[in-house]
Amino acid sequence: MAPVKVGVHVSIAGSLDLAVDRAKDAGCDVFQMFSRNPRGWGFKPLSENDCALFRQKIKTTGLLPVDHMPYLPNLASPKNEIWEKSVQTLQAELDRCGRLGIPYLVTHLGHHLGDGIAGGRTRVIKAVNRTLAGSDNAVMLLLENTAGEKNSVGSSFEHIRAIIDGIEKSDRIGICFDTCHAFAAGYELRTKEGLEATLGQLDGTLGIGRLKVIHVNDTKGDLGSGLDRHEHIGMGFIGEEGFRHILHHPVFAPLPLVCETPVDDRRDDRGNIGKVRELAA
């Protein structure tokens, strides 16, 4: 079996191209980043120099970049001002990815804030349709499954399917599968049988071909807990044996794997990349 392609989320502090340097220094094959400050609505426009430097370093290193939407946008929000700003952010991020040569943009589907799952889904569909209609590049938008926390949209494969069914340019839609979120939402991943059952459901509902990126995260919450708390690989409820099954599975093994794991006195990013490679060997 070919070696897995694994990496982590890296900082863009200083300049965007430094994210590529940090990813290379950490031993990444793939890396995820925010193309801008993830904690605010405002952002600095990209210059042609920014784009050229980033693209050149990607070409030189051969690394695969993945962008992630910032924290504040909520595509399912019933609050019109927040929803509009979220749509504008999504539009801007798709454009930035196109200019930077980033093929994938990962987005959470948001929270309906008690207004009901159907209304939340409708707003997500409207947001995605509007942004893709105004996007002239080939960047693929990856919908990320959620952990089943209160008022969340997208914790089940069926909910994600209902969103995709409403999207006009569905060829521009893929899936980012988060292991922590799936497990917290009630999908068993720790055993061969459980993993096969989960992937069978995913294939039957969404289609395995839509899987483009995997967020490889252990979890501090037990099966079906609804708790979105990431843990070091093998140190949480999924555990090392669970990740052996995941990382040796022919569906997951060839896909880009991104760890969004803690950095603390127990382990750093290099340590989690190393643990993934160890368990995949």
ChimeraX attribute file (.defattr): number of C-alpha atoms within 10 A of each C-alpha:
attribute: neighborCount
match mode: 1-to-1
recipient: residues
	/A:1	9
	/A:2	8
	/A:3	10
	/A:4	19
	/A:5	20
	/A:6	25
	/A:7	31
	/A:8	26
	/A:9	24
	/A:10	20
	/A:11	19
	/A:12	18
	/A:13	11
	/A:14	8
	/A:15	14
	/A:16	20
	/A:17	20
	/A:18	17
	/A:19	24
	/A:20	30
	/A:21	16
	/A:22	17
	/A:23	26
	/A:24	17
	/A:25	10
	/A:26	18
	/A:27	16
	/A:28	25
	/A:29	21
	/A:30	23
	/A:31	27
	/A:32	27
	/A:33	22
	/A:34	21
	/A:35	23
	/A:36	24
	/A:37	15
	/A:38	16
	/A:39	10
	/A:40	11
	/A:41	15
	/A:42	10
	/A:43	12
	/A:44	8
	/A:45	10
	/A:46	14
	/A:47	9
	/A:48	10
	/A:49	9
	/A:50	15
	/A:51	18
	/A:52	15
	/A:53	17
	/A:54	22
	/A:55	17
	/A:56	15
	/A:57	16
	/A:58	19
	/A:59	12
	/A:60	9
	/A:61	13
	/A:62	13
	/A:63	18
	/A:64	22
	/A:65	24
	/A:66	23
	/A:67	25
	/A:68	21
	/A:69	20
	/A:70	23
	/A:71	15
	/A:72	15
	/A:73	25
	/A:74	28
	/A:75	31
	/A:76	31
	/A:77	24
	/A:78	18
	/A:79	12
	/A:80	9
	/A:81	9
	/A:82	16
	/A:83	19
	/A:84	16
	/A:85	16
	/A:86	23
	/A:87	21
	/A:88	16
	/A:89	22
	/A:90	25
	/A:91	19
	/A:92	16
	/A:93	23
	/A:94	27
	/A:95	20
	/A:96	20
	/A:97	23
	/A:98	20
	/A:99	19
	/A:100	24
	/A:101	22
	/A:102	21
	/A:103	17
	/A:104	26
	/A:105	27
	/A:106	22
	/A:107	22
	/A:108	22
	/A:109	27
	/A:110	24
	/A:111	24
	/A:112	24
	/A:113	17
	/A:114	13
	/A:115	13
	/A:116	15
	/A:117	18
	/A:118	15
	/A:119	16
	/A:120	26
	/A:121	26
	/A:122	15
	/A:123	22
	/A:124	27
	/A:125	21
	/A:126	17
	/A:127	22
	/A:128	24
	/A:129	18
	/A:130	17
	/A:131	19
	/A:132	23
	/A:133	11
	/A:134	12
	/A:135	15
	/A:136	11
	/A:137	15
	/A:138	17
	/A:139	22
	/A:140	22
	/A:141	25
	/A:142	25
	/A:143	22
	/A:144	25
	/A:145	26
	/A:146	29
	/A:147	28
	/A:148	22
	/A:149	16
	/A:150	12
	/A:151	17
	/A:152	22
	/A:153	30
	/A:154	26
	/A:155	23
	/A:156	18
	/A:157	19
	/A:158	15
	/A:159	16
	/A:160	21
	/A:161	15
	/A:162	17
	/A:163	24
	/A:164	21
	/A:165	12
	/A:166	16
	/A:167	19
	/A:168	16
	/A:169	13
	/A:170	16
	/A:171	12
	/A:172	16
	/A:173	21
	/A:174	24
	/A:175	23
	/A:176	23
	/A:177	23
	/A:178	23
	/A:179	25
	/A:180	32
	/A:181	31
	/A:182	25
	/A:183	29
	/A:184	27
	/A:185	24
	/A:186	18
	/A:187	22
	/A:188	22
	/A:189	25
	/A:190	20
	/A:191	16
	/A:192	16
	/A:193	12
	/A:194	15
	/A:195	18
	/A:196	16
	/A:197	15
	/A:198	19
	/A:199	20
	/A:200	14
	/A:201	16
	/A:202	19
	/A:203	15
	/A:204	12
	/A:205	16
	/A:206	21
	/A:207	15
	/A:208	17
	/A:209	10
	/A:210	18
	/A:211	21
	/A:212	20
	/A:213	23
	/A:214	20
	/A:215	23
	/A:216	29
	/A:217	28
	/A:218	28
	/A:219	26
	/A:220	19
	/A:221	21
	/A:222	16
	/A:223	21
	/A:224	16
	/A:225	16
	/A:226	22
	/A:227	21
	/A:228	19
	/A:229	17
	/A:230	20
	/A:231	23
	/A:232	25
	/A:233	28
	/A:234	20
	/A:235	14
	/A:236	18
	/A:237	19
	/A:238	26
	/A:239	17
	/A:240	18
	/A:241	15
	/A:242	21
	/A:243	24
	/A:244	20
	/A:245	22
	/A:246	24
	/A:247	23
	/A:248	16
	/A:249	15
	/A:250	11
	/A:251	13
	/A:252	20
	/A:253	20
	/A:254	17
	/A:255	16
	/A:256	23
	/A:257	30
	/A:258	25
	/A:259	26
	/A:260	23
	/A:261	23
	/A:262	17
	/A:263	14
	/A:264	9
	/A:265	6
	/A:266	9
	/A:267	14
	/A:268	15
	/A:269	23
	/A:270	17
	/A:271	15
	/A:272	24
	/A:273	23
	/A:274	17
	/A:275	18
	/A:276	25
	/A:277	16
	/A:278	11
	/A:279	18
	/A:280	19
	/A:281	13
